């Protein structure tokens, strides 16, 4: 599984000054790819079912949190590169850092 093309696309959108909705849709596709790669169809279906809420939450966070979009790309790239190398420890560490870095902002802006 390679999520790198999605991260590359996200970077392109960011560089081009794309709107938050388009960037969030790309970010969401990245996360769906990771969940789908696990092979658990029930988990994938559950994750997909949260789509509208995730899109609204994502657009809100990208809009309200300064630098949020700029933070997402390198975090996602680190996760994608670790998964590409099958370095699960690094992928887990990168994911934890991603969540820990963003959680306080999300909790402040998105009750």
C-alpha positions in Angstrom: 0.0 0.0 0.0 1.3 3.4 -0.9 -0.5 6.5 0.4 2.3 8.7 -0.9 0.4 9.8 -4.0 -2.4 11.2 -1.8 0.1 13.0 0.3 1.7 14.4 -2.8 -1.7 15.5 -4.0 -2.4 17.2 -0.7 0.9 19.1 -1.0 -0.1 20.2 -4.5 -3.4 21.5 -3.3 -1.8 23.3 -0.4 0.8 24.9 -2.7 -1.9 25.9 -5.2 -3.9 27.5 -2.4 -6.9 25.2 -2.8 -9.9 25.6 -0.7 -10.3 23.8 2.7 -13.0 21.5 1.4 -10.8 20.1 -1.3 -7.8 19.7 1.0 -9.9 18.0 3.6 -11.4 15.6 1.0 -7.8 14.6 0.0 -6.8 14.3 3.6 -9.8 12.1 4.3 -8.9 9.9 1.3 -5.5 9.4 2.8 -7.0 8.2 6.1 -9.5 6.0 4.4 -6.7 4.4 2.4 -4.9 3.5 5.7 -8.1 2.1 7.3 -8.9 0.1 4.2 -5.4 -1.4 4.0 -6.1 -3.2 7.3 -8.5 -5.4 5.4 -11.3 -5.1 8.0 -14.4 -4.3 5.8 -16.6 -3.5 8.8 -14.1 -1.0 10.2 -13.7 0.5 6.7 -17.5 0.8 6.3 -17.8 2.4 9.8 -15.0 4.9 9.0 -16.7 5.8 5.6 -20.0 6.2 7.4 -18.5 9.1 9.3 -17.7 11.0 6.1 -20.0 14.0 6.3 -19.2 14.7 9.9 -15.5 14.3 9.2 -15.7 16.6 6.2 -17.4 19.3 8.3 -15.1 18.9 11.2 -12.0 18.9 8.9 -13.1 22.0 7.0 -13.8 23.8 10.4 -10.4 22.8 11.8 -8.5 23.8 8.6 -10.4 27.1 8.7 -10.0 27.9 12.4 -6.6 26.5 13.4 -3.8 28.6 12.0 -1.4 26.4 10.0 -3.5 23.3 10.3 -3.3 22.4 6.7 0.5 23.0 6.7 0.9 20.7 9.7 -1.2 17.8 8.2 0.9 17.3 5.1 4.3 16.5 6.8 2.6 14.5 9.4 0.8 12.4 6.8 4.0 12.1 4.8 5.8 10.7 7.8 3.1 8.1 8.4 2.9 7.2 4.7 6.7 6.7 4.4 6.8 4.6 7.6 4.0 2.4 6.2 5.7 2.1 2.8 8.8 0.7 4.6 6.6 -1.5 6.8 8.0 0.2 9.8 5.0 -0.1 12.0 6.7 1.2 15.1 7.6 4.5 13.3 4.1 4.7 11.8 2.5 4.3 15.2 4.9 6.9 16.7 4.1 9.3 13.9 0.4 8.8 14.2 0.6 9.3 18.0 2.6 12.6 17.5 0.1 13.7 14.9 -2.9 13.1 17.2 -1.2 14.5 20.3 -0.2 17.7 18.4 -3.7 18.3 17.0 -5.9 17.1 19.9 -5.6 20.3 22.0 -6.6 22.5 19.1 -9.4 20.3 18.0 -10.7 20.1 21.6 -10.6 23.9 21.9 -12.3 24.7 18.6 -14.6 21.6 18.1 -16.4 20.7 21.4 
